[in-house]
Amino acid sequence: MDEEAMAPAEEVVSDAVEGATEGATEAVVEAVEDGPKAPRWMLAAAAAAGVFIAAAPQYVFPVCEFEGLYKMSATGEPTLMRCHQTAMIAVWIGAALAAVGVAGALMGGKRVLQVCGVLVAVGGLATIALPIWIAPVCKTASMPCVAGTLPGLVVSGALVTVLGAGAVLLAKSKSG
């Protein structure tokens, strides 16, 4: 893989994660001031982010397949590119995040909020790792999945990780 071609993409992802983390940190600080209901709202926000993560690779930041790009097989027939797997796994991660976020927001309880917060944080980390290590997107820097899906999933994953960690910390400090 040409490291010079990936350098701009890595810089974009790094800048995006840094910006998302700063914004999410401010949201966590504001939620701490809101009191005991804050973990529930954070898990509800994580559920909404889960829906976004599930839809992003198809509708918001489409992978190559949804842009009409395919690779040609040895027989000359179009086949799916490697970012197709990224999109399919993102749907499952997003659905799991949405389910856990909704369950945690509706059930309440200190232990439930902590467990759901941990699961959401792990789902956020999985979202970050998905387009980079688990099911990497295409290698060419000019592909739509590298330009849109990769940074979109990484930023969304960073936000969800901060929301999950914040929910755990706030639930831990919650009396009851």
Secondary structure, DSSP 4 states (H G I P E B T S, - for coil): --HHHHHHHHHHHHHHHHHHHHHHHHHHHHHHHH-TTHHHHHHHHHHHHHHHHHHIIIIIS--GGGGT--EE-TTS-EE--THHHHHHHHHHHHHHHHHHHHHHHHH--HHHHHHHHHHHHHHHHHHHHIIIIIS---S-TTSHIIIIIHHHHHHHHHHHHHHHHHHHHHHHHS--
